[in-house]
Amino acid sequence: MAASTPTGPAPAAESRLRTWLLEGLADMAKQQPGAHADPHRAHQRWWRVMCLTGLDYFSTLGYQPGIAALAAGLLSPLATVVLVAVTLAGALPVYRRVAQESPHGEGSIAMLERLLSFWKGKLFVLVLLGFAATDFLITITLSAADATAHLVENPHLTDILGGHQVAVTLVLVALLGAVFLKGFTEAIGVAVVLVSVYLLLNAVVVGVGLWQVVSSPHLVVDWSHALTAQHGNPVVMVGLALLVFPRLALGLSGFETGVAVMPHIEGAPGDTEERPAGRIAGARKLLTTAAVIMSVFLITSSLITTLLIPQDEFKAGGQANGRALAYLAHRYLGSAFGSVYDASTIAILWFAGASAMAGLLNLMPRYLPRYGMAPHWARAVRPMVLVFIAVAFLVTWIFNADVDAQGGAYATGVLVLITSAAIAVTIAARRAGERGWTIGFGAISLIFLYTTATNVVERPDGVKIGSCFIAAIIAVSLFSRLSRAFELRVTKVVLDDPARRYVQDMAHRRIRLIANKPARRDVAEYRDKIRQIRADNDIPAEDDLIFVEVTVRDPSDFESEVQVRGAVLHDRYRVLTLESASIANALAALLLEIRDVTGTRPHIYFEWTEGNPLNQFLRFFLFGQGEVAPVTREVLREAEPDRSRRPRVHVG
């Protein structure tokens, strides 16, 4: 007894930790849209959900004017006008169509997923998930880094926090993780307060800035003279603004989140899950209103920051670097108002990471577990939060909590998602026979393809980071798929009436099934197969035998329901036919279903497959076929540990 006492508490502590981690699946999945959403959750008015989206979208005002000034210099207002034009005439129509085509929060990735099948479709989705992870994770780290910049540059905190940007950013990221580990509730209510206060304070700052510009007409004159001296005629200026526009792509963030939160939007009384017209209308109002509000703020903030802030202050180490509007708040409205503005900006930037985290927790469980490309614990929220926070720590350390350095990676993720959405709606419009919309969306797709390509060429670090995420996701996914290869992946077995009659007819005697790979399906095929099986296994001539045939549908699928159909061929051979992603898994699921229905352990008979075992395993892994007999037995062994209840597998 004394020797075993010290080891007692350890398993209990481990069990409590495991229970706490996996508890998140039940508690927090209800707060997330998507595959684990609670169907009874309270829906919200579209304008309240817009504030949840606005955590990501509107918070870019904290750093977008400064990034625009660094990218375009004195041309910042003109480049911002181009950005707004692309937003209202490009991204907005695209995502209004995405809302119509994907009203349950699947987003543009699901639209493209439906266009491709087999492994190429899965790999394509994994690539898009990599860029989506880049978008959302960099949102977390970039927003936290910019919140840190506002803290450090505040006159009251500069001496205390100066030089500790990385540490402060890591603390903010950790606090974000703590929110989700504790339980992310009432997010929309908090978002409404934060966004309302933030937009109101920005309206005050922009209003004061515009008054300063109006009161000092020479500012506009000096700016126009400087533009002419630098760039010559207006045609050159417009051309340069078009070229610079891709660097301002951060101002397009938030649209993918806007469609992801659609399940939260209150619909109309007549809405159905198949056709939620009210929800779609609400989502379109959300997207349009957010785009218009943001467009107004982008143009006005770009104008006043360019005219009122010296260009050197935007550079690294300058007081307006990453916090242009905060600089104006302190300069024209005093330290007290500036500190209030800083506090509001810090809060929304920090909580913007919460919006991005919610997007990650919605997106990844929607696809990876369904593909078999994630461990079991990936269905729980808390373990995934720990993984994402660890990655955010790594990104923060690599980029040294620098807002400007992360802009390229963020823009790449945003642009790839918007480009994929534009291509998806173009294809949808073409399939619907809408010639005008097809041409329009096609033109928008070309614009975003150009923007994405330009951004990649000018800032290759973005695609490098995205490639790292893609490589990590694919590696983890393939490892997970391998580790779960012998898992029983059939969610449900449904027997039609003839199949059920065959099973019940054999229930009072030994149930014998023959696994058959169908070829010609003529009389000779079934006659010769029965002779071979009886000879190999010494089965008496009077014992009944039923053929089982599996047709592989899409071997890249993981979890699926199996329909079993019974038929009599050539007036004498009873055959059960199934369709599945894997022959072995379908057979194992059928055997367990027959056992549970009849209370009798069935027997199934195979012939050995000729060929190299490694090649046969690869055929099973990639194409659902290969050496079926031992794989079926292994799936049964994992699904039913009790040997006395396990169906019998015979190979001759």
ABEGO torsion letter per residue (X at the ends): XAAAAAAAAAAAAAAAAAAAAAAAAAAAAAABBEAABBAABBBBBAAAAAAAAAAAAAAAAAAAAAAAAAAAEAAAAAAAAAAAAAAAAAAAAAAAAAAAABAAGAEAAAAAAAABBEAAAAAAAAAAAAAAAAAAAAAAAAAAAAAAAAAAABAAAAAAABGAAAAAAAAAAAAAAAAAAAEBBGAAAAAAAAAAAAAAAAAAAAAAAAAAAAABAAAAAAAAAAAAAAAEBAAAAAAAAAAAAAAAAAAABGAAAAAAAAAABBBBAABBAABBAAAAAAAAAAAAAAAAAAAAAAAAAAAAAAAABBAAAABBGBAABGBAAAAAAAAAAEAAAAAAAAAAAAAAAAAAAAAAAAAAAAAAAAAAAAAGABBAAAABAAAAAAAAAAAAAAAAAAAGGBAAAAAAAAAAAAAAAAAAAAAAAAAAAAAAGBAAAAAAAAAAAAAAAAAAAAAAAABAAAAAAAAAAAAAAAAAAAAAAAAAAABBABABBBBBAAAAAAAAAAAABBBBBBBBBBBAGBAAAAAAAAAAAAAAAGBBAABBBBBBBBBBABAABABBBBBBBBBBBGGABBBBBBBBABAAAAAAAAAAAAAAAAGBBBBBBBBBBBEBAAAAAAAAAAAGBEBAAAAAAAAAAAABABAAABBBBBBX
